[in-house]
Structure formats: C-alpha cells, structure tokens
Amino acid sequence: MGSKIIADAVQFSKMLRSLQDDCKDSCMYEEDIQILRVNGGKHLPNIYTGDRPVFICEKTAPQIDPEDDKMDETLSDDETNHEVKIELGPQPLTIMKARQLLSWYTMSQNSIVSPAVSPADLLPPAVSPAPLLPLWVRCDMADPAGTTWLGAETTCTGNNVSGVKLYSVTCAGSTVDKGAFITLDQLKQEHKRRHHPSMMVARGTAQYNLFGSPMVEKTTIESQSSVTVDFRWSHVETILETPPLSSMATLNITVSSGDMRSPMYPLYRELEFLQVLADGLRTGETEWMEPVETRPALQLIREYLDELQNTVKTLQDQFTKEAVKVKTEMGTSETEIFNSLMKRGDLDFIEQLWVHMRNSVTSYQDVGDCLKLVIKALQYGDIKPWIHRDSSSSLSKLILQSYHHQMDHVSLTGLTPVHMLLEMGLDKMRKDYINYLIDQDLTTLNHLSYYLSTVEDLQEQVIRLRKLHHLLEIMVICSTFLCLPYDRLFLLTQLCLQYYKTCPYDEDHEFKLQIKPALISHFYQKDQAVSWGVEVSSGNGPREVKTSWLLSDKPPVEHIIFETDEMPVTGGNEDAAYFTTMVCCSLVNFAA
C-alpha cells in the first residue's frame, strides 16, 4: 500500500515537473483532472499575493453542445441550463481528492520519505531539482467547514526544501449581520492555536469603489469605467475599521471610451469617424456614420469656400474672435473647464474643412466631390488659405504649392479622397490632444514623439491616436472627477505614455497610481468598503505564517454558486451584504 502511494506521488510530481520546466499552460492528469500553470495573484485574488506562477488543479468540465438535439431530448430546460453553466466555468474536486493531490505534492518534495521520491528519479544525476511551484486545488465546499481551496507551497533553507506550508480557504454565504463576523481577538486566538507565536502583527487591507460613492451619484461620468482604491495599513484595531490617513493607497483606473455623458464624447465620435475611414481603406467598404449636418456635404463646402472668398476679414481675425468666444463662454464646473481647454481657437483651413466634411459626408462620392471643389478653388486662386506650418497631409502640400501656382495633379479616384480625408483628420486630432497635454504641462513634445510620428502607415497612426485618446479619457476621470493635483496627473500621464509605447490598445488595462489617502478621503470615509480584510502574521522569512479573514461584496470564488437572498449594496446608507473568507496556514517542517 505504501509503495503504491509513493509511486502515485512520483507520477504526479513528474507531471508537475514537466509542466513547470517546459513552461506549458496546462495538462491533463488521469481522466478528469486539469492542471493549469497560471499567474497566482490573478487567479487567486485576496488569497495569494504576488505574480509568481502557481499550479491550479480542477475538475475537467464536460463538453456539452447546448444545441445538440439528442441532449435536448434527454434533459429538461433546467438541466440543460445547468450543464451549460458547468461547461463555461471551472469545476471543483472533492475534498478527499484535493487532500490526496496535496499529500502527493508534499511527499514528492520530502526527499527523506523514501528513496523512491529522490531527485534521481525525477532528474538526471548531479542535477538538483528546483522546488515545485505552489499547488492549489479547487474544492467543492461539501465538508462542514465549507472549504473552497486547499493549497501547498514549499519553504526552503538555502537551496534545499525544508518544509511545506499548507493552506485551507473556507467561505460562507453573504450576510448583513455584522454580529456574525469574527472579532479581531478571535482571529488572533485562531492564529495562536495553530502557531503558538511569541508576537503577532495585524495588517489591514480594504478596497473602495469610488464610482459607487454617494459623492458621485450626479457625476457626468457613467461608470462602465472603474475607479477603485486599495488601502494597506498596519496595526488594525477593529474589524471593518476605516483605513487611517497613514495608509498606503493605490488607485486602480480602468476607463472605457464612448460614454455619452463624458466630456470626451464629442472627440470620441470624431475618432470613431476616423476609424470608419481607416477601416474603409483597409477593407474597401465603409459604413458611413449618421451625419450631424442636415445640408448636403457639397453645399456645405461650397458655402464655406464662398465665405472665405467674400469675407473682408483675415482668417487670423476669425480665429481671434473664436478664441475670445471660448473664454467668455467658459463655465465654472470642472466639466465645462475641461471642454473649454479642449476647444481650440486656432483651427486652420484644413482643420475647419475636416470639421465640415466629417459632419456631412455619407459616401465616397461626397468625399471626392468636396475635395474636387476645394482643389479647383486652389487652382484658380479663389482662396489663399492659412494652414499650420507643421501640417503634413496631402492637401496641405497642395495648398503650399498653390501659393506659387505650381500644384501637382491629383487624381481623385478610387480610395484617394478617403486617404486624403483621413490624413486631414489625423492632423487635426493630434493637435487637439497636444493642445490639452502641453497646455496643462502634463508632458512634452519629445515624450509625445511616438504618438505624433507620421512615418508609419495610416492604420498605425490611427492606432496611436486611439492610445492618446484613451490617455485623455483617463485624465478626464482623474482631473474632473477625482480632482487630483498636478503632480499625480503628471505622473499618471507619464505612466500611460510609457505603457502604450510597447503595449497594444487595451481599454481593459488597469492603470495603477500611488496616492495620499487625504486627497480622496471625502470619497470613502463615509462609504462602505467593497472588500475589507485583516491578516495576522508571525515569524520571519520562510517561516512566516498568516491567518487571514476577508469580507467581500462579491462571491469569493468562481467555481461555487452561492445561494443567497441578500444582494450586495454599494454606497448609500444601507448596510452592505458581505461574503466571508478565512485563509489558514500550517507549517510542516521536514526532519533533517
């Protein structure tokens, strides 16, 4: 019997070793167990800290086709829905199977259990095996304690494995009864019972959803975007205490573009039109947006050119008046201030032409006809428009040539007009974003060089412009909503610019920013946390052990469906319903 257990431990260890050394993502063990190699902090939130890889064992979900006729004949609707849920989510193992896997893991790391589990069986001679990555097993919560996870990780003295830390995670359904919560003294007693420490430290963690605060019920930012703040502090005194102002605080910012209530929405729509043009160049087919203007595009452009010909005032006078108009209409709200900063009073001829065309064109014919009208007016000298010195579009080159009456011939056929219009829009919107970032001293032209480059093809230029737009969406959140001071806005701008130089456009990316709690105290001090935890620890280095207790307004694990009538409440005066989770640790030392 003993040799069979050892043989099973060796086989299981070899599979983990292969997964670890070959850097694979997953493998199958036996017939119904899947082993994943994943980021620990991401897949074990509030349980495992750090970004170190870990192994996760779970039951293999059955492959079921919800549209299978045979399945429909044998299962009721409720049963079919249940099977679909099983297929979509990770599945737990029984507590007995989880304990068996962890015992094999522990035995395989203890070289004195049996020669059969020595490094020689796992690796070539003279090669010392690296400790296995931590192992975590999803559990079905069927035991009296309600265990949802069991885990194990090795501890080392020098290069040798000296023991294993064993973890158990137990959870309970949500409740608003704070009297049912464990007290800090009870948590410390639980830690003492397991570890008999001479001294203990209690550290707190909390997360608040700033968009859920009563302070922002009337905010203009509708939050499919997310802004949360994580607190960490020492010397916890009571359960659910408010984080002190001495805490370490980190903002977590995720912003989705396209909110109709955002001050950035007009620019977002403009960027959408740019993307439509870029997609049209790439695919040859364009889904034109609904025009803002009711008048036909050609009529609008003809009127604009006539106005340039007939006016006795210079374009510079018009720009000056427009700038004055912006200043006199400036409101007092943060949103109005932001809008006024984004409005430019120095739009040149091409930029104003872009504005007229993007609000009115609905076909390739419209774009071609409008540009033909403009080029004809340039050829005949009817207009002498002013443009920015750094304008780089094809039309700007023609305008410069028209000053000397030596214009190149341009064949406005095929996709050429769309190509020219896209260049005009890119030029204009780049200046819009530069205008805000530079005027606010948030960055320099040198730091923006990656985003302003016109060497790349137009598709890449649009992608980089989208990145700049996303950066500004983040700045809107942090300046008009959070009212962060200049030094934090400057730092966040640099973080975003650096991130997007090497990473693809990603609205799901979470940007993190260190902040002093006092800057946002009015958002959270009268609100309830979405999660709150305390960790009691003792020991140092590899011998450090912890007992943790966590409250969360969301189910703590994804492989268990919690049945509860209580609904989480965020904000307001009502008590929030919390799920509770306990993480206990035991240290097992191997004999020398």
Rosetta blueprint (number, residue, H / E / L):
1 M L
2 G H
3 S H
4 K H
5 I H
6 I H
7 A H
8 D H
9 A H
10 V H
11 Q H
12 F H
13 S H
14 K H
15 M H
16 L H
17 R H
18 S H
19 L H
20 Q H
21 D H
22 D L
23 C L
24 K L
25 D L
26 S E
27 C E
28 M E
29 Y E
30 E L
31 E L
32 D L
33 I E
34 Q E
35 I E
36 L E
37 R E
38 V E
39 N E
40 G H
41 G H
42 K H
43 H H
44 L L
45 P L
46 N L
47 I L
48 Y L
49 T L
50 G L
51 D L
52 R L
53 P E
54 V E
55 F E
56 I E
57 C E
58 E E
59 K E
60 T L
61 A L
62 P L
63 Q L
64 I L
65 D L
66 P L
67 E L
68 D L
69 D H
70 K H
71 M H
72 D H
73 E H
74 T H
75 L L
76 S L
77 D H
78 D H
79 E H
80 T H
81 N H
82 H H
83 E H
84 V H
85 K H
86 I H
87 E H
88 L H
89 G L
90 P L
91 Q E
92 P L
93 L E
94 T L
95 I H
96 M H
97 K H
98 A H
99 R H
100 Q H
101 L H
102 L H
103 S H
104 W H
105 Y H
106 T H
107 M H
108 S H
109 Q H
110 N L
111 S L
112 I L
113 V L
114 S L
115 P H
116 A H
117 V H
118 S L
119 P H
120 A H
121 D H
122 L H
123 L L
124 P L
125 P L
126 A L
127 V L
128 S L
129 P L
130 A L
131 P L
132 L L
133 L L
134 P L
135 L E
136 W E
137 V E
138 R E
139 C E
140 D L
141 M L
142 A L
143 D L
144 P L
145 A L
146 G L
147 T E
148 T E
149 W E
150 L E
151 G E
152 A E
153 E E
154 T E
155 T E
156 C E
157 T E
158 G L
159 N L
160 N E
161 V E
162 S E
163 G E
164 V E
165 K E
166 L E
167 Y E
168 S E
169 V E
170 T E
171 C E
172 A E
173 G E
174 S E
175 T E
176 V L
177 D L
178 K H
179 G H
180 A H
181 F L
182 I L
183 T L
184 L H
185 D H
186 Q H
187 L H
188 K H
189 Q H
190 E H
191 H H
192 K H
193 R H
194 R H
195 H H
196 H L
197 P L
198 S L
199 M L
200 M L
201 V E
202 A E
203 R E
204 G E
205 T E
206 A E
207 Q E
208 Y E
209 N E
210 L H
211 F H
212 G H
213 S L
214 P H
215 M H
216 V H
217 E L
218 K L
219 T L
220 T L
221 I L
222 E L
223 S L
224 Q L
225 S L
226 S E
227 V E
228 T E
229 V E
230 D E
231 F E
232 R E
233 W E
234 S E
235 H L
236 V L
237 E L
238 T L
239 I L
240 L L
241 E L
242 T L
243 P L
244 P L
245 L L
246 S L
247 S L
248 M E
249 A E
250 T E
251 L E
252 N E
253 I E
254 T E
255 V L
256 S L
257 S L
258 G L
259 D L
260 M L
261 R L
262 S L
263 P L
264 M L
265 Y H
266 P H
267 L H
268 Y H
269 R H
270 E H
271 L H
272 E H
273 F H
274 L H
275 Q H
276 V H
277 L H
278 A H
279 D H
280 G H
281 L H
282 R H
283 T H
284 G L
285 E L
286 T L
287 E L
288 W L
289 M L
290 E L
291 P L
292 V L
293 E L
294 T L
295 R L
296 P L
297 A H
298 L H
299 Q H
300 L H
301 I H
302 R H
303 E H
304 Y H
305 L H
306 D H
307 E H
308 L H
309 Q H
310 N H
311 T L
312 V L
313 K L
314 T L
315 L H
316 Q H
317 D H
318 Q H
319 F H
320 T H
321 K H
322 E H
323 A H
324 V H
325 K H
326 V H
327 K H
328 T H
329 E L
330 M L
331 G L
332 T L
333 S L
334 E H
335 T H
336 E H
337 I H
338 F H
339 N H
340 S H
341 L H
342 M H
343 K L
344 R L
345 G L
346 D L
347 L L
348 D L
349 F H
350 I H
351 E H
352 Q H
353 L H
354 W H
355 V H
356 H H
357 M H
358 R H
359 N L
360 S L
361 V L
362 T L
363 S L
364 Y H
365 Q H
366 D H
367 V H
368 G H
369 D H
370 C H
371 L H
372 K H
373 L H
374 V H
375 I H
376 K H
377 A H
378 L H
379 Q H
380 Y L
381 G L
382 D L
383 I L
384 K L
385 P L
386 W L
387 I L
388 H L
389 R L
390 D L
391 S L
392 S L
393 S L
394 S H
395 L H
396 S H
397 K H
398 L H
399 I H
400 L H
401 Q H
402 S H
403 Y L
404 H L
405 H L
406 Q L
407 M L
408 D L
409 H L
410 V L
411 S L
412 L L
413 T L
414 G L
415 L L
416 T H
417 P H
418 V H
419 H H
420 M H
421 L H
422 L H
423 E H
424 M H
425 G H
426 L H
427 D H
428 K H
429 M H
430 R H
431 K H
432 D H
433 Y H
434 I H
435 N H
436 Y H
437 L H
438 I H
439 D H
440 Q L
441 D L
442 L L
443 T L
444 T L
445 L L
446 N L
447 H L
448 L L
449 S H
450 Y H
451 Y H
452 L H
453 S L
454 T L
455 V L
456 E L
457 D L
458 L H
459 Q H
460 E H
461 Q H
462 V H
463 I H
464 R H
465 L H
466 R H
467 K H
468 L H
469 H H
470 H H
471 L H
472 L H
473 E H
474 I H
475 M H
476 V H
477 I H
478 C H
479 S H
480 T H
481 F H
482 L L
483 C L
484 L L
485 P L
486 Y H
487 D H
488 R H
489 L H
490 F H
491 L H
492 L H
493 T H
494 Q H
495 L H
496 C H
497 L H
498 Q H
499 Y H
500 Y H
501 K H
502 T H
503 C L
504 P L
505 Y L
506 D L
507 E L
508 D L
509 H L
510 E L
511 F E
512 K E
513 L E
514 Q E
515 I E
516 K L
517 P H
518 A H
519 L H
520 I H
521 S H
522 H H
523 F H
524 Y H
525 Q L
526 K L
527 D L
528 Q L
529 A L
530 V L
531 S E
532 W E
533 G E
534 V E
535 E E
536 V E
537 S E
538 S E
539 G L
540 N L
541 G H
542 P H
543 R H
544 E L
545 V E
546 K E
547 T E
548 S E
549 W E
550 L E
551 L E
552 S E
553 D L
554 K L
555 P L
556 P L
557 V L
558 E L
559 H L
560 I L
561 I L
562 F L
563 E L
564 T L
565 D L
566 E L
567 M L
568 P L
569 V L
570 T L
571 G L
572 G L
573 N L
574 E L
575 D L
576 A L
577 A L
578 Y E
579 F E
580 T E
581 T E
582 M E
583 V E
584 C E
585 C E
586 S E
587 L E
588 V E
589 N E
590 F L
591 A L
592 A L
